[in-house]
Amino acid sequence: MNVFSLNGNWVDLIIILIIFYFLLDSFRHNFFIILIEFISFLSSLLLGFLYYQIVAGLLMDNFSLPNSISNSIGFFVIVALSEAILVSIMLFIFKKIPDHIKNFRPLAYLRFIIGIFDGLLLVAFLIPLALSFPIPTRFKDSITSSRIGGLIYEKTPIFEKRYNDIFGGIINEGVELLTVDPGTKNSISLNISRLDLSVDAEAE
């Protein structure tokens, strides 16, 4: 009999591998570098959620882009810019820290904890993002029913709500583009220019 049994699925395995990667990666870096990566990623996500509409508005006003596309682009632009700026500022501060503080031995153990949190943050970012897209039901069920993934998903409802606001429009438009309501007379153009058909006499 197993002393410990997770009773998880393939999603849990992927999550464990991601966290394990970040844990191993923390061996290669100073505590403050790991902390900078974590804070900058978390802060850039929050800033993206808060201010994506500013960039989206500029794109709609100046380039006449649809709201759905502008929201998505605006989010990623804010995240990328804010993370780059935050990392630059914090690295500048890091260089000013005395070496005896940078190399303080107890911090070497704390970096592993930050590495794990960094991996968990990435998973918390990816799970609601994946569920917001029209992926097959069996994959969604696997994610929500997984031991680790399901728990993270339940504890981070803010991500799901924000993803619906940001990506919901473009996802719905994509689904509508590829599907037809059976109760309507709508159709999807297949862009086939040649319509002249002929019978293959030899095959007949």
Secondary structure, 3 states (H helix, E strand, C coil): CCCCCCCCCHHHHHHHHHHHHHHHHHHHCCHHHHHHHHHHHHHHHHHHHHHHHHHHHHHHHHHCCCHHHHHHHHHHHHHHHHHHHHHHHHHHHHHHCCHHHHCCHHHHHHHHHHHHHHHHHHHHHHHHHHHHCCCCHHHHHHHHHCHHHHHHHHHCHHHHHHHHHHHHHHHHHHHHHHCCCCCCCCCCCCCCCCCCCCCCCCCC
